[in-house]
Amino acid sequence: MRTLCASTLIGEFFVIGFAGLVAMKDPDLSMGTVWTVCGIAMLVSVLLCGMITRPGGVQLGWALQIALIASGFIVPIMFFMGAVFAALWWASIHFGQKIDEAKARFAAQAEAEAGA
């Protein structure tokens, strides 16, 4: 699960950065505000890569997905991009857990065969 989720989060890192570039064009937003918010979101996405398997890591990932969708109020295309990444986040968790379960089964089976 960790690999799939981390890949999604790294993709989000770049999308958040590009959204910051687009948001800079808004005359109502200061550059400092845009890059403070984007920088924090980018930092969170990178830090979450190492926290996925810890308690609350997946929930923090969901919070980031909601924030990404909500950023569509500033950069409208982010409604779409946020929804795409939320779907990728769900798929990463869902299929990542299945992969982890299969790995555990194969490891148990290999251990049983080695012991026999």
Backbone as a chain_set.jsonl record, in Angstrom:
{"seq": "MRTLCASTLIGEFFVIGFAGLVAMKDPDLSMGTVWTVCGIAMLVSVLLCGMITRPGGVQLGWALQIALIASGFIVPIMFFMGAVFAALWWASIHFGQKIDEAKARFAAQAEAEAGA", "coords": {"N": [[0.837, -1.19, 0.0], [1.979, 1.155, 0.72], [3.74, 1.979, -1.352], [2.049, 2.526, -3.56], [0.385, 4.557, -2.497], [2.3, 6.491, -1.833], [3.242, 7.127, -4.367], [0.993, 8.374, -5.458], [0.841, 10.598, -3.757], [3.231, 11.94, -4.36], [2.715, 12.646, -6.977], [0.656, 14.449, -6.456], [2.111, 16.415, -5.155], [3.465, 17.702, -7.279], [1.256, 18.614, -8.763], [0.089, 20.392, -6.95], [2.096, 22.304, -6.831], [2.038, 23.269, -9.499], [-0.55, 24.282, -9.503], [-0.192, 26.364, -7.746], [1.362, 28.057, -9.315], [-0.537, 28.808, -11.208], [-2.407, 30.046, -9.52], [-1.003, 32.29, -8.78], [-1.513, 34.133, -10.716], [-3.863, 35.344, -10.038], [-5.099, 38.417, -9.192], [-6.084, 39.12, -6.698], [-4.779, 37.658, -4.797], [-1.896, 37.462, -2.78], [1.548, 36.857, -3.556], [3.031, 35.789, -1.5], [1.074, 34.634, 0.159], [-0.016, 32.677, -1.544], [2.219, 30.978, -1.988], [2.841, 30.248, 0.598], [0.615, 28.735, 1.418], [0.592, 26.776, -0.64], [3.168, 25.743, -0.311], [3.039, 24.62, 2.265], [1.078, 22.656, 1.797], [2.426, 21.127, -0.129], [4.606, 20.239, 1.375], [3.263, 18.722, 3.296], [2.256, 16.696, 1.646], [4.619, 15.378, 0.914], [5.64, 14.594, 3.421], [3.627, 12.883, 4.23], [4.148, 10.656, 2.711], [5.94, 9.119, 4.161], [4.421, 8.537, 6.346], [2.296, 6.901, 5.881], [1.816, 4.226, 6.683], [1.549, 4.501, 9.355], [-0.524, 5.078, 12.284], [-3.352, 7.002, 11.519], [-2.305, 8.053, 9.209], [-3.486, 7.459, 6.703], [-5.926, 8.754, 7.034], [-5.084, 11.412, 7.243], [-4.201, 11.672, 4.667], [-6.638, 11.552, 3.315], [-7.69, 13.965, 4.228], [-5.972, 15.727, 2.947], [-6.777, 15.225, 0.339], [-9.362, 16.266, 0.345], [-8.769, 18.95, 0.823], [-7.419, 19.494, -1.53], [-9.443, 19.253, -3.433], [-11.09, 21.325, -2.51], [-9.488, 23.469, -3.115], [-10.241, 24.17, -5.576], [-11.917, 26.331, -5.516], [-10.278, 28.479, -5.732], [-8.537, 27.939, -7.887], [-10.127, 26.883, -10.521], [-9.821, 24.468, -12.122], [-8.87, 22.698, -10.331], [-10.941, 21.461, -9.023], [-11.584, 19.333, -10.69], [-9.021, 18.064, -10.907], [-8.533, 17.517, -8.211], [-10.602, 15.706, -7.682], [-9.82, 13.621, -9.365], [-7.373, 12.888, -8.177], [-8.334, 12.15, -5.667], [-9.764, 9.878, -6.343], [-7.625, 8.318, -7.251], [-6.264, 8.12, -4.831], [-8.071, 6.614, -3.309], [-8.019, 4.246, -4.854], [-5.338, 3.549, -4.553], [-5.198, 2.935, -1.838], [-7.132, 0.886, -1.621], [-6.314, -1.15, -3.534], [-3.696, -1.384, -2.747], [-3.887, -2.484, -0.167], [-4.871, -4.988, -0.851], [-2.687, -5.996, -2.243], [-0.784, -6.039, -0.191], [-1.96, -7.982, 1.488], [-1.815, -10.218, -0.194], [0.965, -10.477, -0.439], [1.589, -11.109, 2.211], [0.276, -13.582, 2.438], [1.725, -15.102, 0.534], [4.268, -15.024, 1.706], [3.787, -16.371, 4.112], [3.105, -18.85, 3.057], [5.485, -19.565, 1.773], [7.153, -19.718, 3.994], [5.965, -21.822, 5.359], [6.404, -23.898, 3.548], [9.185, -23.956, 3.586], [9.65, -24.764, 6.163], [8.677, -27.338, 6.133]], "CA": [[0.0, 0.0, 0.0], [2.827, 2.33, 0.88], [4.284, 2.411, -2.636], [0.991, 3.132, -4.364], [-0.033, 5.817, -1.875], [3.389, 7.455, -1.964], [3.257, 7.577, -5.764], [-0.11, 9.33, -5.598], [1.193, 11.813, -3.027], [4.269, 12.652, -5.108], [1.999, 13.28, -8.09], [-0.046, 15.606, -5.895], [3.135, 17.421, -4.889], [3.663, 18.472, -8.501], [0.003, 19.277, -9.119], [-0.06, 21.531, -6.042], [3.047, 23.321, -7.297], [1.519, 23.887, -10.723], [-1.729, 25.069, -9.124], [0.346, 27.597, -7.179], [1.744, 28.932, -10.43], [-1.773, 29.349, -11.78], [-3.02, 30.931, -8.526], [-0.253, 33.552, -8.737], [-2.101, 35.054, -11.711], [-5.024, 35.994, -9.437], [-4.648, 39.69, -8.604], [-6.574, 39.251, -5.33], [-3.936, 36.86, -3.911], [-0.485, 37.854, -2.75], [2.451, 35.756, -3.859], [3.397, 35.175, -0.224], [-0.028, 33.78, 0.603], [-0.105, 31.521, -2.45], [3.317, 30.037, -1.782], [2.765, 29.706, 1.957], [-0.397, 27.662, 1.403], [1.06, 25.695, -1.515], [4.347, 25.136, 0.3], [2.594, 23.751, 3.362], [0.406, 21.488, 1.203], [3.451, 20.305, -0.765], [5.358, 19.614, 2.459], [2.397, 17.68, 3.865], [2.182, 15.555, 0.727], [5.876, 14.629, 0.99], [5.725, 13.974, 4.745], [2.673, 11.766, 4.291], [4.741, 9.468, 2.077], [6.55, 8.314, 5.199], [3.475, 8.311, 7.444], [1.125, 6.165, 5.393], [1.564, 3.01, 7.449], [1.358, 4.848, 10.769], [-1.92, 5.399, 12.61], [-3.811, 8.322, 11.101], [-1.689, 8.462, 7.943], [-4.475, 7.392, 5.621], [-6.921, 9.803, 7.29], [-4.467, 12.682, 6.845], [-4.225, 11.663, 3.203], [-7.986, 11.94, 2.901], [-7.82, 15.407, 4.496], [-5.278, 16.405, 1.852], [-7.61, 15.105, -0.863], [-10.467, 17.231, 0.499], [-8.188, 20.279, 0.627], [-7.102, 19.628, -2.95], [-10.712, 19.531, -4.118], [-11.537, 22.657, -2.08], [-8.671, 24.497, -3.762], [-10.926, 24.522, -6.813], [-12.539, 27.643, -5.38], [-9.262, 29.446, -6.136], [-8.132, 27.529, -9.238], [-11.262, 26.008, -10.857], [-9.467, 23.149, -12.646], [-8.522, 21.837, -9.203], [-12.094, 20.616, -8.705], [-11.388, 18.118, -11.479], [-7.768, 17.404, -10.523], [-8.72, 16.998, -6.864], [-11.438, 14.503, -7.779], [-8.986, 12.57, -9.969], [-6.428, 12.398, -7.177], [-9.095, 11.452, -4.616], [-10.022, 8.539, -6.882], [-6.342, 7.615, -7.216], [-5.969, 7.831, -3.427], [-8.916, 5.479, -2.941], [-7.506, 3.054, -5.536], [-4.053, 3.204, -3.943], [-5.476, 2.285, -0.554], [-7.885, -0.348, -1.863], [-5.497, -2.175, -4.178], [-2.496, -1.559, -1.931], [-4.205, -3.443, 0.894], [-4.959, -6.315, -1.469], [-1.316, -6.423, -2.533], [-0.163, -6.373, 1.096], [-2.517, -9.254, 1.932], [-1.262, -11.272, -1.05], [2.365, -10.654, -0.04], [1.601, -11.818, 3.492], [-0.088, -14.976, 2.157], [2.847, -15.763, -0.133], [5.352, -15.167, 2.688], [3.39, -17.446, 5.026], [3.167, -20.084, 2.31], [6.91, -19.876, 1.575], [7.682, -20.112, 5.296], [5.427, -23.163, 5.643], [7.096, -24.832, 2.681], [10.575, -24.058, 4.038], [9.628, -25.501, 7.417], [8.24, -28.717, 5.911]], "C": [[0.876, 1.246, 0.0], [3.327, 2.861, -0.467], [3.234, 3.109, -3.484], [0.562, 4.484, -3.803], [1.039, 6.882, -2.008], [3.478, 7.985, -3.393], [2.164, 8.61, -6.016], [0.249, 10.651, -4.933], [2.281, 12.607, -3.745], [3.659, 13.312, -6.342], [1.262, 14.522, -7.627], [0.917, 16.744, -5.591], [3.312, 18.319, -6.111], [2.405, 19.234, -8.911], [-0.222, 20.506, -8.233], [0.879, 22.654, -6.461], [2.556, 24.028, -8.549], [0.28, 24.73, -10.436], [-1.29, 26.387, -8.489], [0.767, 28.579, -8.254], [0.517, 29.575, -11.072], [-2.404, 30.36, -10.825], [-2.289, 32.264, -8.427], [-0.821, 34.584, -9.7], [-3.305, 35.804, -11.163], [-4.573, 37.278, -8.743], [-5.094, 39.879, -7.151], [-5.695, 38.506, -4.315], [-2.503, 37.359, -3.956], [0.381, 36.623, -3.014], [2.857, 35.033, -2.572], [2.332, 34.223, 0.284], [-0.108, 32.508, -0.235], [0.981, 30.508, -2.12], [3.39, 29.512, -0.361], [1.8, 28.529, 1.988], [0.085, 26.491, 0.554], [2.267, 24.992, -0.91], [3.983, 24.202, 1.43], [1.943, 22.489, 2.803], [1.419, 20.554, 0.536], [4.28, 19.566, 0.291], [4.547, 18.479, 3.089], [2.351, 16.463, 2.948], [3.466, 14.728, 0.772], [6.0, 13.912, 2.345], [4.779, 12.788, 4.878], [3.214, 10.502, 3.635], [5.371, 8.545, 3.119], [5.611, 7.949, 6.332], [2.307, 7.407, 7.076], [0.803, 4.953, 6.258], [1.37, 3.275, 8.937], [-0.111, 5.179, 11.026], [-2.251, 6.842, 12.213], [-3.244, 8.788, 9.776], [-2.676, 8.487, 6.788], [-5.522, 8.495, 5.791], [-6.355, 11.185, 6.938], [-4.411, 12.797, 5.324], [-5.586, 12.062, 2.669], [-8.218, 13.438, 3.12], [-7.12, 16.21, 3.404], [-6.103, 16.347, 0.572], [-8.759, 16.117, -0.825], [-9.953, 18.65, 0.275], [-7.864, 20.531, -0.842], [-8.363, 19.934, -3.755], [-11.199, 20.942, -3.777], [-10.718, 23.771, -2.714], [-9.249, 24.904, -5.116], [-11.654, 25.854, -6.724], [-11.575, 28.76, -5.766], [-8.829, 29.197, -7.572], [-9.161, 26.495, -9.698], [-10.904, 24.618, -11.382], [-9.128, 22.168, -11.52], [-9.723, 21.043, -8.699], [-11.928, 19.268, -9.412], [-10.14, 17.358, -11.025], [-7.873, 16.809, -9.115], [-9.551, 15.727, -6.865], [-10.644, 13.337, -8.373], [-8.027, 12.003, -8.928], [-7.121, 11.736, -5.995], [-9.414, 10.026, -5.071], [-8.733, 7.709, -6.882], [-5.96, 7.23, -5.787], [-6.783, 6.627, -2.96], [-8.365, 4.194, -3.563], [-6.184, 2.606, -4.929], [-4.254, 2.473, -2.621], [-6.115, 0.919, -0.781], [-6.99, -1.445, -2.435], [-4.191, -2.405, -3.427], [-2.718, -2.545, -0.805], [-4.301, -4.857, 0.339], [-3.565, -6.864, -1.774], [-0.608, -6.834, -1.251], [-0.662, -7.716, 1.623], [-1.948, -10.409, 1.114], [0.199, -11.533, -0.697], [2.461, -11.434, 1.265], [1.25, -13.289, 3.298], [1.078, -15.735, 1.526], [4.009, -15.973, 0.825], [5.047, -16.295, 3.666], [3.493, -18.803, 4.325], [4.625, -20.497, 2.098], [7.55, -20.328, 2.884], [7.218, -21.511, 5.659], [6.14, -24.218, 4.811], [8.548, -25.027, 3.104], [10.677, -24.858, 5.336], [9.3, -26.978, 7.245], [9.316, -29.59, 5.348]], "O": [[0.557, 2.252, -0.633], [3.333, 4.071, -0.689], [3.498, 4.164, -4.061], [0.395, 5.445, -4.554], [0.733, 8.046, -2.267], [3.76, 9.165, -3.601], [2.388, 9.604, -6.707], [-0.015, 11.716, -5.492], [2.248, 13.838, -3.733], [4.048, 14.421, -6.708], [1.244, 15.536, -8.326], [0.568, 17.913, -5.755], [3.309, 19.545, -5.996], [2.491, 20.377, -9.358], [-0.674, 21.544, -8.716], [0.497, 23.824, -6.447], [2.647, 25.252, -8.649], [0.082, 25.775, -11.056], [-1.945, 27.413, -8.673], [0.558, 29.785, -8.125], [0.542, 30.751, -11.434], [-2.883, 31.408, -11.258], [-2.885, 33.266, -8.031], [-0.625, 35.785, -9.51], [-3.731, 36.797, -11.753], [-3.763, 37.235, -7.817], [-4.535, 40.718, -6.444], [-5.846, 38.7, -3.109], [-1.962, 37.642, -5.025], [-0.016, 35.494, -2.725], [3.008, 33.812, -2.561], [2.64, 33.14, 0.78], [-0.251, 31.406, 0.296], [0.703, 29.316, -1.988], [3.944, 28.437, -0.13], [2.12, 27.462, 2.513], [-0.003, 25.339, 0.98], [2.374, 23.768, -0.991], [4.548, 23.115, 1.55], [2.216, 21.384, 3.273], [1.29, 19.333, 0.624], [4.614, 18.395, 0.11], [5.082, 17.409, 3.378], [2.402, 15.327, 3.419], [3.41, 13.502, 0.677], [6.418, 12.756, 2.4], [5.09, 11.808, 5.556], [2.784, 9.397, 3.967], [5.335, 7.324, 2.971], [5.96, 7.138, 7.191], [1.419, 7.181, 7.897], [-0.366, 4.685, 6.536], [1.056, 2.356, 9.694], [-0.85, 5.517, 10.102], [-1.513, 7.774, 12.535], [-3.664, 9.825, 9.262], [-2.694, 9.427, 5.993], [-5.956, 9.1, 4.81], [-7.069, 12.029, 6.397], [-4.557, 13.885, 4.768], [-5.689, 12.812, 1.698], [-8.861, 14.1, 2.305], [-7.618, 17.254, 2.982], [-6.128, 17.309, -0.196], [-9.084, 16.742, -1.834], [-10.612, 19.459, -0.378], [-8.017, 21.648, -1.336], [-8.346, 20.777, -4.653], [-11.666, 21.668, -4.654], [-11.198, 24.898, -2.839], [-8.793, 25.871, -5.727], [-11.976, 26.449, -7.752], [-12.007, 29.866, -6.091], [-8.761, 30.125, -8.378], [-9.072, 25.334, -9.299], [-11.634, 23.666, -11.104], [-9.102, 20.956, -11.732], [-9.54, 20.039, -8.01], [-12.108, 18.209, -8.812], [-10.196, 16.152, -10.787], [-7.358, 15.72, -8.861], [-9.248, 14.78, -6.138], [-10.785, 12.197, -7.929], [-7.881, 10.787, -8.808], [-6.546, 10.839, -5.377], [-9.343, 9.085, -4.281], [-8.759, 6.525, -6.548], [-5.406, 6.157, -5.552], [-6.257, 5.73, -2.301], [-8.254, 3.173, -2.885], [-5.937, 1.406, -4.804], [-3.554, 1.504, -2.327], [-5.689, -0.081, -0.203], [-6.918, -2.543, -1.883], [-3.639, -3.504, -3.467], [-1.843, -3.358, -0.51], [-3.864, -5.813, 0.98], [-3.301, -8.051, -1.585], [0.084, -7.851, -1.216], [0.124, -8.505, 2.147], [-1.633, -11.463, 1.666], [0.628, -12.686, -0.658], [3.311, -12.313, 1.41], [1.86, -14.155, 3.924], [1.386, -16.86, 1.92], [4.673, -17.007, 0.761], [5.929, -17.081, 4.012], [3.92, -19.787, 4.929], [4.955, -21.675, 2.234], [8.396, -21.222, 2.884], [7.988, -22.301, 6.206], [6.446, -25.303, 5.305], [9.085, -26.129, 2.996], [11.671, -25.543, 5.576], [9.611, -27.786, 8.119], [9.088, -30.776, 5.111]]}, "num_chains": 1, "name": "protein.A"}
